[in-house]
Amino acid sequence: MKILTLGEIMLRLKTPGHDRFFQSPMFEATFGGGEANVAVSLSNYGMDAEYCTVLPENTIGDECINELRRFGVGTKKIMRGKGRMGIYYLETGANQRPSKVIYDREYSSIAIADVSVFDWDSIFEDVNWFHITGITPAISESASVISIEAVKEAKKRGVKVSCDLNYRKNLWKYGKEASEVMKEITKYVDVVIANEEDCQKSLGIKADVEVTDGELDTKKYEKLSNKVMSIYPNVSVVAITLRESKSADINGWSACINDGKEFYVSRKYMMSDIVDRVGGGDSFAGGLIYGLINYDSNPKALEFAVAASCLKHSINGDFNRVTVKEVETLMNGDASGRVQR
């Protein structure tokens, strides 16, 4: 089973610890981006994962490729082109101070790439599963064209498609609403991954659910996921993450899944000492894809995804550096955190 993800990977510049921007003269420099994060998770789980993007022809682009290779991600479908590497700056919040992300990704190599540089026959060679997010089509109009063509080409070849809707209000700046593009992409998607805001802002599906609700009414999410599948009959599975944000450090974390026959809500984890929540949704997506491929039931796949994402909240950086065994240990009930000797 070969899995391909496509999107933008960025240079991530994070303040040390919980420092505010420029409280320290230093930034921690790593790499990260939605679809790359998913590819790394899947590779860590022993899956054959490849990543497709366009990177600048310079040393930073070289080092980014080397970092992906270090995690076993296939990089042969990464193209080099004009432009720059996108950057995002991260300030990690604490208690009642939220984390803050600032994007600097205009004119990045993939944002200015033309769809004509993508050889879809080569890109989708031997690929069984394709994953994309709503972040890539948000960065530029040309990237939205690439994203739409990618899902069309995948379906043309019988490849299963998953999409994390991932609404990012600070990125949709080139004149199109998210729903204009994401409604078209979702026509070619088999597995939708989202939260309640994604469904409303990316697909224009209204739901009686508030993002700021302290307690979650799961019945409303059943209705919401049913509505997604009724509007998009091509969608066979909808998974919705359920985050109860008490503070920057304390979150309740669970999810639900609907396949049109069964609606299932996962176990809930209370995370009280969050290290880094950025990439949490991507770790859920990677876990869900792994689970849907390797387990015999959707509820079990969901439990794996939620446990994987719970563990990611304890790890600094975009990438979820965990193994299947570690995820299954938590998934099967061992949440003690005791030292393993």
Disulfide bonds with the S-S distance in Angstrom:
none
